[in-house]
Amino acid sequence: MGAAEHAFTTLEGKPLNHRYVQAMVQRYAAKAGITKHVTPHTLRHTFGTCLLRATKNVVLVQKALGYANLSTT
């Protein structure tokens, strides 16, 4: 079985619209009482930062975030 093309899909297997994902992140941030502007990209950075702090492994972070070049990690 190959890798999935999209990480998040509808029940029909179609990719989620990026505007829908943005609205969903903002809706859940508001529900959580977060007043700061939060985007899916904010969550990506948070994931990368937490992974680096937990593992101290920048190569692992590079692979997890899909960066081809270590210098952009």
PDB file of N, H, CA, C and O in Angstrom:
ATOM      1  N   MET A   1       0.844  -1.177   0.000  1.00  0.00           N
ATOM      2  CA  MET A   1       0.000   0.000   0.000  1.00  0.00           C
ATOM      3  C   MET A   1       0.890   1.241   0.000  1.00  0.00           C
ATOM      4  O   MET A   1       1.802   1.346   0.820  1.00  0.00           O
ATOM      5  N   GLY A   2       0.637   2.178  -0.908  1.00  0.00           N
ATOM      6  H   GLY A   2      -0.104   2.093  -1.574  1.00  0.00           H
ATOM      7  CA  GLY A   2       1.440   3.387  -1.026  1.00  0.00           C
ATOM      8  C   GLY A   2       1.004   4.467  -0.056  1.00  0.00           C
ATOM      9  O   GLY A   2      -0.006   4.330   0.634  1.00  0.00           O
ATOM     10  N   ALA A   3       1.764   5.525  -0.011  1.00  0.00           N
ATOM     11  H   ALA A   3       2.585   5.637  -0.572  1.00  0.00           H
ATOM     12  CA  ALA A   3       1.453   6.657   0.860  1.00  0.00           C
ATOM     13  C   ALA A   3       0.205   7.373   0.347  1.00  0.00           C
ATOM     14  O   ALA A   3      -0.024   7.461  -0.859  1.00  0.00           O
ATOM     15  N   ALA A   4      -0.585   7.876   1.270  1.00  0.00           N
ATOM     16  H   ALA A   4      -0.399   7.804   2.250  1.00  0.00           H
ATOM     17  CA  ALA A   4      -1.781   8.629   0.903  1.00  0.00           C
ATOM     18  C   ALA A   4      -1.368   9.950   0.259  1.00  0.00           C
ATOM     19  O   ALA A   4      -0.371  10.563   0.642  1.00  0.00           O
ATOM     20  N   GLU A   5      -2.147  10.366  -0.715  1.00  0.00           N
ATOM     21  H   GLU A   5      -2.957   9.868  -1.026  1.00  0.00           H
ATOM     22  CA  GLU A   5      -1.842  11.625  -1.389  1.00  0.00           C
ATOM     23  C   GLU A   5      -2.168  12.826  -0.507  1.00  0.00           C
ATOM     24  O   GLU A   5      -1.465  13.836  -0.540  1.00  0.00           O
ATOM     25  N   HIS A   6      -3.243  12.713   0.287  1.00  0.00           N
ATOM     26  H   HIS A   6      -3.814  11.892   0.313  1.00  0.00           H
ATOM     27  CA  HIS A   6      -3.675  13.814   1.149  1.00  0.00           C
ATOM     28  C   HIS A   6      -3.797  13.321   2.584  1.00  0.00           C
ATOM     29  O   HIS A   6      -4.310  12.230   2.833  1.00  0.00           O
ATOM     30  N   ALA A   7      -3.327  14.122   3.515  1.00  0.00           N
ATOM     31  H   ALA A   7      -2.910  15.008   3.313  1.00  0.00           H
ATOM     32  CA  ALA A   7      -3.391  13.745   4.924  1.00  0.00           C
ATOM     33  C   ALA A   7      -4.806  13.856   5.473  1.00  0.00           C
ATOM     34  O   ALA A   7      -5.212  13.052   6.313  1.00  0.00           O
ATOM     35  N   PHE A   8      -5.558  14.842   5.006  1.00  0.00           N
ATOM     36  H   PHE A   8      -5.228  15.495   4.323  1.00  0.00           H
ATOM     37  CA  PHE A   8      -6.915  15.077   5.500  1.00  0.00           C
ATOM     38  C   PHE A   8      -7.872  15.101   4.326  1.00  0.00           C
ATOM     39  O   PHE A   8      -7.676  15.827   3.351  1.00  0.00           O
ATOM     40  N   THR A   9      -8.919  14.286   4.441  1.00  0.00           N
ATOM     41  H   THR A   9      -9.079  13.696   5.233  1.00  0.00           H
ATOM     42  CA  THR A   9      -9.886  14.186   3.349  1.00  0.00           C
ATOM     43  C   THR A   9     -11.308  14.237   3.892  1.00  0.00           C
ATOM     44  O   THR A   9     -11.548  14.119   5.093  1.00  0.00           O
ATOM     45  N   THR A  10     -12.235  14.417   2.969  1.00  0.00           N
ATOM     46  H   THR A  10     -12.041  14.514   1.993  1.00  0.00           H
ATOM     47  CA  THR A  10     -13.648  14.324   3.305  1.00  0.00           C
ATOM     48  C   THR A  10     -13.997  12.850   3.470  1.00  0.00           C
ATOM     49  O   THR A  10     -13.154  11.985   3.236  1.00  0.00           O
ATOM     50  N   LEU A  11     -15.214  12.560   3.866  1.00  0.00           N
ATOM     51  H   LEU A  11     -15.899  13.263   4.057  1.00  0.00           H
ATOM     52  CA  LEU A  11     -15.650  11.166   3.996  1.00  0.00           C
ATOM     53  C   LEU A  11     -15.606  10.442   2.655  1.00  0.00           C
ATOM     54  O   LEU A  11     -15.492   9.217   2.609  1.00  0.00           O
ATOM     55  N   GLU A  12     -15.698  11.196   1.571  1.00  0.00           N
ATOM     56  H   GLU A  12     -15.791  12.191   1.608  1.00  0.00           H
ATOM     57  CA  GLU A  12     -15.636  10.611   0.228  1.00  0.00           C
ATOM     58  C   GLU A  12     -14.204  10.435  -0.264  1.00  0.00           C
ATOM     59  O   GLU A  12     -13.989   9.928  -1.365  1.00  0.00           O
ATOM     60  N   GLY A  13     -13.217  10.847   0.540  1.00  0.00           N
ATOM     61  H   GLY A  13     -13.391  11.259   1.434  1.00  0.00           H
ATOM     62  CA  GLY A  13     -11.819  10.691   0.155  1.00  0.00           C
ATOM     63  C   GLY A  13     -11.253  11.858  -0.642  1.00  0.00           C
ATOM     64  O   GLY A  13     -10.115  11.798  -1.107  1.00  0.00           O
ATOM     65  N   LYS A  14     -12.033  12.914  -0.803  1.00  0.00           N
ATOM     66  H   LYS A  14     -12.958  12.963  -0.425  1.00  0.00           H
ATOM     67  CA  LYS A  14     -11.549  14.095  -1.530  1.00  0.00           C
ATOM     68  C   LYS A  14     -10.768  14.996  -0.577  1.00  0.00           C
ATOM     69  O   LYS A  14     -11.058  15.018   0.620  1.00  0.00           O
ATOM     70  N   PRO A  15      -9.781  15.742  -1.084  1.00  0.00           N
ATOM     71  CA  PRO A  15      -9.002  16.621  -0.199  1.00  0.00           C
ATOM     72  C   PRO A  15      -9.861  17.750   0.357  1.00  0.00           C
ATOM     73  O   PRO A  15     -10.763  18.252  -0.314  1.00  0.00           O
ATOM     74  N   LEU A  16      -9.567  18.139   1.594  1.00  0.00           N
ATOM     75  H   LEU A  16      -8.835  17.731   2.140  1.00  0.00           H
ATOM     76  CA  LEU A  16     -10.278  19.266   2.196  1.00  0.00           C
ATOM     77  C   LEU A  16      -9.840  20.569   1.537  1.00  0.00           C
ATOM     78  O   LEU A  16      -8.670  20.737   1.191  1.00  0.00           O
ATOM     79  N   ASN A  17     -10.767  21.467   1.369  1.00  0.00           N
ATOM     80  H   ASN A  17     -11.717  21.330   1.650  1.00  0.00           H
ATOM     81  CA  ASN A  17     -10.478  22.803   0.846  1.00  0.00           C
ATOM     82  C   ASN A  17      -9.648  23.559   1.881  1.00  0.00           C
ATOM     83  O   ASN A  17      -9.947  23.511   3.074  1.00  0.00           O
ATOM     84  N   HIS A  18      -8.605  24.257   1.424  1.00  0.00           N
ATOM     85  H   HIS A  18      -8.363  24.295   0.455  1.00  0.00           H
ATOM     86  CA  HIS A  18      -7.714  24.935   2.374  1.00  0.00           C
ATOM     87  C   HIS A  18      -8.431  26.012   3.181  1.00  0.00           C
ATOM     88  O   HIS A  18      -8.069  26.247   4.333  1.00  0.00           O
ATOM     89  N   ARG A  19      -9.424  26.663   2.617  1.00  0.00           N
ATOM     90  H   ARG A  19      -9.718  26.472   1.680  1.00  0.00           H
ATOM     91  CA  ARG A  19     -10.183  27.680   3.365  1.00  0.00           C
ATOM     92  C   ARG A  19     -10.989  27.030   4.497  1.00  0.00           C
ATOM     93  O   ARG A  19     -11.131  27.600   5.578  1.00  0.00           O
ATOM     94  N   TYR A  20     -11.506  25.847   4.233  1.00  0.00           N
ATOM     95  H   TYR A  20     -11.391  25.383   3.355  1.00  0.00           H
ATOM     96  CA  TYR A  20     -12.243  25.119   5.263  1.00  0.00           C
ATOM     97  C   TYR A  20     -11.309  24.769   6.421  1.00  0.00           C
ATOM     98  O   TYR A  20     -11.681  24.916   7.585  1.00  0.00           O
ATOM     99  N   VAL A  21     -10.112  24.313   6.107  1.00  0.00           N
ATOM    100  H   VAL A  21      -9.811  24.194   5.161  1.00  0.00           H
ATOM    101  CA  VAL A  21      -9.142  23.960   7.149  1.00  0.00           C
ATOM    102  C   VAL A  21      -8.759  25.201   7.956  1.00  0.00           C
ATOM    103  O   VAL A  21      -8.667  25.132   9.182  1.00  0.00           O
ATOM    104  N   GLN A  22      -8.537  26.331   7.286  1.00  0.00           N
ATOM    105  H   GLN A  22      -8.612  26.387   6.291  1.00  0.00           H
ATOM    106  CA  GLN A  22      -8.213  27.573   7.994  1.00  0.00           C
ATOM    107  C   GLN A  22      -9.330  27.946   8.957  1.00  0.00           C
ATOM    108  O   GLN A  22      -9.068  28.279  10.113  1.00  0.00           O
ATOM    109  N   ALA A  23     -10.577  27.892   8.488  1.00  0.00           N
ATOM    110  H   ALA A  23     -10.790  27.621   7.549  1.00  0.00           H
ATOM    111  CA  ALA A  23     -11.724  28.243   9.334  1.00  0.00           C
ATOM    112  C   ALA A  23     -11.855  27.273  10.501  1.00  0.00           C
ATOM    113  O   ALA A  23     -12.181  27.685  11.614  1.00  0.00           O
ATOM    114  N   MET A  24     -11.607  26.001  10.261  1.00  0.00           N
ATOM    115  H   MET A  24     -11.341  25.666   9.357  1.00  0.00           H
ATOM    116  CA  MET A  24     -11.699  24.993  11.316  1.00  0.00           C
ATOM    117  C   MET A  24     -10.659  25.254  12.409  1.00  0.00           C
ATOM    118  O   MET A  24     -10.974  25.178  13.597  1.00  0.00           O
ATOM    119  N   VAL A  25      -9.431  25.560  12.010  1.00  0.00           N
ATOM    120  H   VAL A  25      -9.176  25.622  11.045  1.00  0.00           H
ATOM    121  CA  VAL A  25      -8.376  25.844  12.987  1.00  0.00           C
ATOM    122  C   VAL A  25      -8.752  27.077  13.811  1.00  0.00           C
ATOM    123  O   VAL A  25      -8.597  27.075  15.032  1.00  0.00           O
ATOM    124  N   GLN A  26      -9.236  28.111  13.163  1.00  0.00           N
ATOM    125  H   GLN A  26      -9.362  28.113  12.171  1.00  0.00           H
ATOM    126  CA  GLN A  26      -9.622  29.326  13.889  1.00  0.00           C
ATOM    127  C   GLN A  26     -10.805  29.069  14.816  1.00  0.00           C
ATOM    128  O   GLN A  26     -10.856  29.607  15.922  1.00  0.00           O
ATOM    129  N   ARG A  27     -11.756  28.250  14.371  1.00  0.00           N
ATOM    130  H   ARG A  27     -11.715  27.813  13.473  1.00  0.00           H
ATOM    131  CA  ARG A  27     -12.932  27.923  15.190  1.00  0.00           C
ATOM    132  C   ARG A  27     -12.514  27.161  16.457  1.00  0.00           C
ATOM    133  O   ARG A  27     -12.975  27.478  17.554  1.00  0.00           O
ATOM    134  N   TYR A  28     -11.654  26.172  16.303  1.00  0.00           N
ATOM    135  H   TYR A  28     -11.280  25.914  15.412  1.00  0.00           H
ATOM    136  CA  TYR A  28     -11.214  25.396  17.467  1.00  0.00           C
ATOM    137  C   TYR A  28     -10.294  26.205  18.376  1.00  0.00           C
ATOM    138  O   TYR A  28     -10.303  26.009  19.591  1.00  0.00           O
ATOM    139  N   ALA A  29      -9.510  27.100  17.814  1.00  0.00           N
ATOM    140  H   ALA A  29      -9.503  27.259  16.827  1.00  0.00           H
ATOM    141  CA  ALA A  29      -8.675  27.980  18.642  1.00  0.00           C
ATOM    142  C   ALA A  29      -9.563  28.871  19.504  1.00  0.00           C
ATOM    143  O   ALA A  29      -9.295  29.059  20.690  1.00  0.00           O
ATOM    144  N   ALA A  30     -10.614  29.417  18.911  1.00  0.00           N
ATOM    145  H   ALA A  30     -10.832  29.264  17.947  1.00  0.00           H
ATOM    146  CA  ALA A  30     -11.543  30.258  19.669  1.00  0.00           C
ATOM    147  C   ALA A  30     -12.236  29.444  20.764  1.00  0.00           C
ATOM    148  O   ALA A  30     -12.394  29.923  21.886  1.00  0.00           O
ATOM    149  N   LYS A  31     -12.649  28.211  20.440  1.00  0.00           N
ATOM    150  H   LYS A  31     -12.521  27.821  19.528  1.00  0.00           H
ATOM    151  CA  LYS A  31     -13.278  27.342  21.441  1.00  0.00           C
ATOM    152  C   LYS A  31     -12.337  27.059  22.600  1.00  0.00           C
ATOM    153  O   LYS A  31     -12.779  26.898  23.738  1.00  0.00           O
ATOM    154  N   ALA A  32     -11.041  26.998  22.316  1.00  0.00           N
ATOM    155  H   ALA A  32     -10.682  27.128  21.392  1.00  0.00           H
ATOM    156  CA  ALA A  32     -10.039  26.724  23.343  1.00  0.00           C
ATOM    157  C   ALA A  32      -9.663  27.978  24.126  1.00  0.00           C
ATOM    158  O   ALA A  32      -8.873  27.915  25.068  1.00  0.00           O
ATOM    159  N   GLY A  33     -10.229  29.111  23.734  1.00  0.00           N
ATOM    160  H   GLY A  33     -10.870  29.162  22.969  1.00  0.00           H
ATOM    161  CA  GLY A  33      -9.931  30.359  24.435  1.00  0.00           C
ATOM    162  C   GLY A  33      -8.644  31.027  23.986  1.00  0.00           C
ATOM    163  O   GLY A  33      -8.127  31.907  24.674  1.00  0.00           O
ATOM    164  N   ILE A  34      -8.125  30.617  22.839  1.00  0.00           N
ATOM    165  H   ILE A  34      -8.545  29.902  22.281  1.00  0.00           H
ATOM    166  CA  ILE A  34      -6.895  31.214  22.305  1.00  0.00           C
ATOM    167  C   ILE A  34      -7.276  32.478  21.559  1.00  0.00           C
ATOM    168  O   ILE A  34      -8.051  32.431  20.604  1.00  0.00           O
ATOM    169  N   THR A  35      -6.738  33.598  21.989  1.00  0.00           N
ATOM    170  H   THR A  35      -6.108  33.636  22.765  1.00  0.00           H
ATOM    171  CA  THR A  35      -7.091  34.876  21.361  1.00  0.00           C
ATOM    172  C   THR A  35      -6.107  35.272  20.263  1.00  0.00           C
ATOM    173  O   THR A  35      -6.410  36.131  19.434  1.00  0.00           O
ATOM    174  N   LYS A  36      -4.943  34.654  20.257  1.00  0.00           N
ATOM    175  H   LYS A  36      -4.697  33.956  20.930  1.00  0.00           H
ATOM    176  CA  LYS A  36      -3.942  34.923  19.230  1.00  0.00           C
ATOM    177  C   LYS A  36      -4.412  34.355  17.891  1.00  0.00           C
ATOM    178  O   LYS A  36      -5.105  33.338  17.863  1.00  0.00           O
ATOM    179  N   HIS A  37      -4.042  35.000  16.780  1.00  0.00           N
ATOM    180  H   HIS A  37      -3.478  35.826  16.802  1.00  0.00           H
ATOM    181  CA  HIS A  37      -4.390  34.516  15.444  1.00  0.00           C
ATOM    182  C   HIS A  37      -3.640  33.218  15.175  1.00  0.00           C
ATOM    183  O   HIS A  37      -2.410  33.194  15.208  1.00  0.00           O
ATOM    184  N   VAL A  38      -4.372  32.143  14.909  1.00  0.00           N
ATOM    185  H   VAL A  38      -5.371  32.163  14.881  1.00  0.00           H
ATOM    186  CA  VAL A  38      -3.787  30.828  14.684  1.00  0.00           C
ATOM    187  C   VAL A  38      -4.152  30.347  13.280  1.00  0.00           C
ATOM    188  O   VAL A  38      -5.298  30.472  12.848  1.00  0.00           O
ATOM    189  N   THR A  39      -3.164  29.798  12.577  1.00  0.00           N
ATOM    190  H   THR A  39      -2.233  29.697  12.927  1.00  0.00           H
ATOM    191  CA  THR A  39      -3.378  29.268  11.232  1.00  0.00           C
ATOM    192  C   THR A  39      -2.852  27.836  11.178  1.00  0.00           C
ATOM    193  O   THR A  39      -2.141  27.409  12.088  1.00  0.00           O
ATOM    194  N   PRO A  40      -3.185  27.094  10.134  1.00  0.00           N
ATOM    195  CA  PRO A  40      -2.589  25.766   9.987  1.00  0.00           C
ATOM    196  C   PRO A  40      -1.058  25.831   9.958  1.00  0.00           C
ATOM    197  O   PRO A  40      -0.390  24.922  10.452  1.00  0.00           O
ATOM    198  N   HIS A  41      -0.509  26.890   9.390  1.00  0.00           N
ATOM    199  H   HIS A  41      -1.051  27.628   8.990  1.00  0.00           H
ATOM    200  CA  HIS A  41       0.948  27.034   9.350  1.00  0.00           C
ATOM    201  C   HIS A  41       1.514  27.238  10.759  1.00  0.00           C
ATOM    202  O   HIS A  41       2.610  26.768  11.063  1.00  0.00           O
ATOM    203  N   THR A  42       0.771  27.937  11.611  1.00  0.00           N
ATOM    204  H   THR A  42      -0.120  28.319  11.364  1.00  0.00           H
ATOM    205  CA  THR A  42       1.172  28.096  13.014  1.00  0.00           C
ATOM    206  C   THR A  42       1.288  26.721  13.669  1.00  0.00           C
ATOM    207  O   THR A  42       2.235  26.458  14.410  1.00  0.00           O
ATOM    208  N   LEU A  43       0.319  25.849  13.391  1.00  0.00           N
ATOM    209  H   LEU A  43      -0.450  26.063  12.789  1.00  0.00           H
ATOM    210  CA  LEU A  43       0.350  24.499  13.963  1.00  0.00           C
ATOM    211  C   LEU A  43       1.542  23.710  13.434  1.00  0.00           C
ATOM    212  O   LEU A  43       2.149  22.928  14.167  1.00  0.00           O
ATOM    213  N   ARG A  44       1.878  23.915  12.156  1.00  0.00           N
ATOM    214  H   ARG A  44       1.385  24.550  11.561  1.00  0.00           H
ATOM    215  CA  ARG A  44       3.044  23.238  11.566  1.00  0.00           C
ATOM    216  C   ARG A  44       4.323  23.650  12.288  1.00  0.00           C
ATOM    217  O   ARG A  44       5.155  22.806  12.622  1.00  0.00           O
ATOM    218  N   HIS A  45       4.476  24.963  12.528  1.00  0.00           N
ATOM    219  H   HIS A  45       3.800  25.648  12.257  1.00  0.00           H
ATOM    220  CA  HIS A  45       5.663  25.454  13.238  1.00  0.00           C
ATOM    221  C   HIS A  45       5.698  24.926  14.668  1.00  0.00           C
ATOM    222  O   HIS A  45       6.756  24.545  15.169  1.00  0.00           O
ATOM    223  N   THR A  46       4.537  24.904  15.322  1.00  0.00           N
ATOM    224  H   THR A  46       3.677  25.213  14.914  1.00  0.00           H
ATOM    225  CA  THR A  46       4.461  24.413  16.692  1.00  0.00           C
ATOM    226  C   THR A  46       4.858  22.941  16.756  1.00  0.00           C
ATOM    227  O   THR A  46       5.608  22.533  17.643  1.00  0.00           O
ATOM    228  N   PHE A  47       4.352  22.147  15.814  1.00  0.00           N
ATOM    229  H   PHE A  47       3.742  22.478  15.094  1.00  0.00           H
ATOM    230  CA  PHE A  47       4.713  20.732  15.751  1.00  0.00           C
ATOM    231  C   PHE A  47       6.215  20.566  15.584  1.00  0.00           C
ATOM    232  O   PHE A  47       6.841  19.784  16.299  1.00  0.00           O
ATOM    233  N   GLY A  48       6.795  21.303  14.640  1.00  0.00           N
ATOM    234  H   GLY A  48       6.287  21.938  14.059  1.00  0.00           H
ATOM    235  CA  GLY A  48       8.241  21.213  14.392  1.00  0.00           C
ATOM    236  C   GLY A  48       9.058  21.604  15.608  1.00  0.00           C
ATOM    237  O   GLY A  48      10.046  20.946  15.935  1.00  0.00           O
ATOM    238  N   THR A  49       8.652  22.667  16.276  1.00  0.00           N
ATOM    239  H   THR A  49       7.850  23.202  16.010  1.00  0.00           H
ATOM    240  CA  THR A  49       9.362  23.135  17.461  1.00  0.00           C
ATOM    241  C   THR A  49       9.273  22.109  18.592  1.00  0.00           C
ATOM    242  O   THR A  49      10.275  21.802  19.238  1.00  0.00           O
ATOM    243  N   CYS A  50       8.072  21.583  18.827  1.00  0.00           N
ATOM    244  H   CYS A  50       7.259  21.832  18.302  1.00  0.00           H
ATOM    245  CA  CYS A  50       7.897  20.585  19.892  1.00  0.00           C
ATOM    246  C   CYS A  50       8.681  19.313  19.593  1.00  0.00           C
ATOM    247  O   CYS A  50       9.279  18.725  20.494  1.00  0.00           O
ATOM    248  N   LEU A  51       8.681  18.887  18.334  1.00  0.00           N
ATOM    249  H   LEU A  51       8.196  19.365  17.602  1.00  0.00           H
ATOM    250  CA  LEU A  51       9.421  17.688  17.951  1.00  0.00           C
ATOM    251  C   LEU A  51      10.918  17.886  18.157  1.00  0.00           C
ATOM    252  O   LEU A  51      11.605  16.988  18.642  1.00  0.00           O
ATOM    253  N   LEU A  52      11.422  19.063  17.787  1.00  0.00           N
ATOM    254  H   LEU A  52      10.863  19.793  17.393  1.00  0.00           H
ATOM    255  CA  LEU A  52      12.841  19.351  17.971  1.00  0.00           C
ATOM    256  C   LEU A  52      13.206  19.387  19.453  1.00  0.00           C
ATOM    257  O   LEU A  52      14.237  18.847  19.854  1.00  0.00           O
ATOM    258  N   ARG A  53      12.369  20.017  20.261  1.00  0.00           N
ATOM    259  H   ARG A  53      11.531  20.456  19.936  1.00  0.00           H
ATOM    260  CA  ARG A  53      12.640  20.082  21.703  1.00  0.00           C
ATOM    261  C   ARG A  53      12.625  18.698  22.336  1.00  0.00           C
ATOM    262  O   ARG A  53      13.429  18.409  23.222  1.00  0.00           O
ATOM    263  N   ALA A  54      11.720  17.849  21.886  1.00  0.00           N
ATOM    264  H   ALA A  54      11.067  18.085  21.165  1.00  0.00           H
ATOM    265  CA  ALA A  54      11.580  16.514  22.474  1.00  0.00           C
ATOM    266  C   ALA A  54      12.682  15.562  22.032  1.00  0.00           C
ATOM    267  O   ALA A  54      13.130  14.725  22.816  1.00  0.00           O
ATOM    268  N   THR A  55      13.122  15.684  20.778  1.00  0.00           N
ATOM    269  H   THR A  55      12.757  16.363  20.141  1.00  0.00           H
ATOM    270  CA  THR A  55      14.070  14.700  20.248  1.00  0.00           C
ATOM    271  C   THR A  55      15.484  15.236  20.070  1.00  0.00           C
ATOM    272  O   THR A  55      16.440  14.461  20.028  1.00  0.00           O
ATOM    273  N   LYS A  56      15.624  16.539  19.966  1.00  0.00           N
ATOM    274  H   LYS A  56      14.848  17.169  19.999  1.00  0.00           H
ATOM    275  CA  LYS A  56      16.924  17.179  19.672  1.00  0.00           C
ATOM    276  C   LYS A  56      17.506  16.658  18.353  1.00  0.00           C
ATOM    277  O   LYS A  56      18.722  16.647  18.164  1.00  0.00           O
ATOM    278  N   ASN A  57      16.623  16.225  17.443  1.00  0.00           N
ATOM    279  H   ASN A  57      15.635  16.233  17.596  1.00  0.00           H
ATOM    280  CA  ASN A  57      17.044  15.607  16.188  1.00  0.00           C
ATOM    281  C   ASN A  57      16.510  16.420  15.015  1.00  0.00           C
ATOM    282  O   ASN A  57      15.364  16.240  14.602  1.00  0.00           O
ATOM    283  N   VAL A  58      17.334  17.312  14.481  1.00  0.00           N
ATOM    284  H   VAL A  58      18.264  17.459  14.816  1.00  0.00           H
ATOM    285  CA  VAL A  58      16.892  18.195  13.407  1.00  0.00           C
ATOM    286  C   VAL A  58      16.626  17.429  12.115  1.00  0.00           C
ATOM    287  O   VAL A  58      15.798  17.855  11.309  1.00  0.00           O
ATOM    288  N   VAL A  59      17.304  16.321  11.906  1.00  0.00           N
ATOM    289  H   VAL A  59      17.976  15.975  12.561  1.00  0.00           H
ATOM    290  CA  VAL A  59      17.059  15.510  10.699  1.00  0.00           C
ATOM    291  C   VAL A  59      15.660  14.889  10.774  1.00  0.00           C
ATOM    292  O   VAL A  59      14.956  14.827   9.766  1.00  0.00           O
ATOM    293  N   LEU A  60      15.263  14.436  11.945  1.00  0.00           N
ATOM    294  H   LEU A  60      15.835  14.487  12.764  1.00  0.00           H
ATOM    295  CA  LEU A  60      13.915  13.903  12.129  1.00  0.00           C
ATOM    296  C   LEU A  60      12.869  14.983  11.838  1.00  0.00           C
ATOM    297  O   LEU A  60      11.871  14.715  11.169  1.00  0.00           O
ATOM    298  N   VAL A  61      13.091  16.187  12.332  1.00  0.00           N
ATOM    299  H   VAL A  61      13.902  16.405  12.875  1.00  0.00           H
ATOM    300  CA  VAL A  61      12.176  17.302  12.083  1.00  0.00           C
ATOM    301  C   VAL A  61      12.124  17.599  10.584  1.00  0.00           C
ATOM    302  O   VAL A  61      11.048  17.820  10.029  1.00  0.00           O
ATOM    303  N   GLN A  62      13.273  17.603   9.940  1.00  0.00           N
ATOM    304  H   GLN A  62      14.147  17.423  10.391  1.00  0.00           H
ATOM    305  CA  GLN A  62      13.336  17.843   8.495  1.00  0.00           C
ATOM    306  C   GLN A  62      12.457  16.845   7.750  1.00  0.00           C
ATOM    307  O   GLN A  62      11.673  17.230   6.882  1.00  0.00           O
ATOM    308  N   LYS A  63      12.585  15.584   8.085  1.00  0.00           N
ATOM    309  H   LYS A  63      13.221  15.272   8.790  1.00  0.00           H
ATOM    310  CA  LYS A  63      11.804  14.544   7.405  1.00  0.00           C
ATOM    311  C   LYS A  63      10.327  14.647   7.740  1.00  0.00           C
ATOM    312  O   LYS A  63       9.478  14.476   6.866  1.00  0.00           O
ATOM    313  N   ALA A  64      10.013  14.926   8.997  1.00  0.00           N
ATOM    314  H   ALA A  64      10.703  15.066   9.708  1.00  0.00           H
ATOM    315  CA  ALA A  64       8.608  15.022   9.418  1.00  0.00           C
ATOM    316  C   ALA A  64       7.894  16.184   8.731  1.00  0.00           C
ATOM    317  O   ALA A  64       6.708  16.087   8.417  1.00  0.00           O
ATOM    318  N   LEU A  65       8.612  17.281   8.499  1.00  0.00           N
ATOM    319  H   LEU A  65       9.576  17.360   8.755  1.00  0.00           H
ATOM    320  CA  LEU A  65       8.005  18.450   7.857  1.00  0.00           C
ATOM    321  C   LEU A  65       8.136  18.419   6.337  1.00  0.00           C
ATOM    322  O   LEU A  65       7.561  19.257   5.644  1.00  0.00           O
ATOM    323  N   GLY A  66       8.885  17.463   5.827  1.00  0.00           N
ATOM    324  H   GLY A  66       9.353  16.781   6.391  1.00  0.00           H
ATOM    325  CA  GLY A  66       8.992  17.306   4.384  1.00  0.00           C
ATOM    326  C   GLY A  66       9.953  18.254   3.703  1.00  0.00           C
ATOM    327  O   GLY A  66       9.811  18.525   2.510  1.00  0.00           O
ATOM    328  N   TYR A  67      10.924  18.763   4.430  1.00  0.00           N
ATOM    329  H   TYR A  67      11.040  18.543   5.398  1.00  0.00           H
ATOM    330  CA  TYR A  67      11.914  19.650   3.826  1.00  0.00           C
ATOM    331  C   TYR A  67      12.968  18.841   3.087  1.00  0.00           C
ATOM    332  O   TYR A  67      13.476  17.854   3.620  1.00  0.00           O
ATOM    333  N   ALA A  68      13.300  19.243   1.873  1.00  0.00           N
ATOM    334  H   ALA A  68      12.887  20.045   1.440  1.00  0.00           H
ATOM    335  CA  ALA A  68      14.327  18.555   1.094  1.00  0.00           C
ATOM    336  C   ALA A  68      15.729  18.953   1.561  1.00  0.00           C
ATOM    337  O   ALA A  68      16.662  18.152   1.512  1.00  0.00           O
ATOM    338  N   ASN A  69      15.862  20.201   2.015  1.00  0.00           N
ATOM    339  H   ASN A  69      15.104  20.852   2.055  1.00  0.00           H
ATOM    340  CA  ASN A  69      17.161  20.747   2.378  1.00  0.00           C
ATOM    341  C   ASN A  69      17.214  21.008   3.874  1.00  0.00           C
ATOM    342  O   ASN A  69      16.333  21.679   4.412  1.00  0.00           O
ATOM    343  N   LEU A  70      18.221  20.495   4.549  1.00  0.00           N
ATOM    344  H   LEU A  70      18.936  19.950   4.112  1.00  0.00           H
ATOM    345  CA  LEU A  70      18.340  20.671   6.001  1.00  0.00           C
ATOM    346  C   LEU A  70      18.434  22.137   6.397  1.00  0.00           C
ATOM    347  O   LEU A  70      17.967  22.518   7.471  1.00  0.00           O
ATOM    348  N   SER A  71      19.034  22.967   5.542  1.00  0.00           N
ATOM    349  H   SER A  71      19.413  22.658   4.670  1.00  0.00           H
ATOM    350  CA  SER A  71      19.213  24.384   5.897  1.00  0.00           C
ATOM    351  C   SER A  71      17.895  25.133   5.977  1.00  0.00           C
ATOM    352  O   SER A  71      17.857  26.209   6.573  1.00  0.00           O
ATOM    353  N   THR A  72      16.802  24.614   5.401  1.00  0.00           N
ATOM    354  H   THR A  72      16.834  23.740   4.916  1.00  0.00           H
ATOM    355  CA  THR A  72      15.508  25.297   5.489  1.00  0.00           C
ATOM    356  C   THR A  72      14.686  24.817   6.670  1.00  0.00           C
ATOM    357  O   THR A  72      13.586  25.317   6.903  1.00  0.00           O
ATOM    358  N   THR A  73      15.207  23.850   7.421  1.00  0.00           N
ATOM    359  H   THR A  73      16.101  23.444   7.231  1.00  0.00           H
ATOM    360  CA  THR A  73      14.486  23.300   8.559  1.00  0.00           C
ATOM    361  C   THR A  73      14.571  24.243   9.748  1.00  0.00           C
ATOM    362  O   THR A  73      14.020  23.949  10.809  1.00  0.00           O
TER     363      THR A  73
END
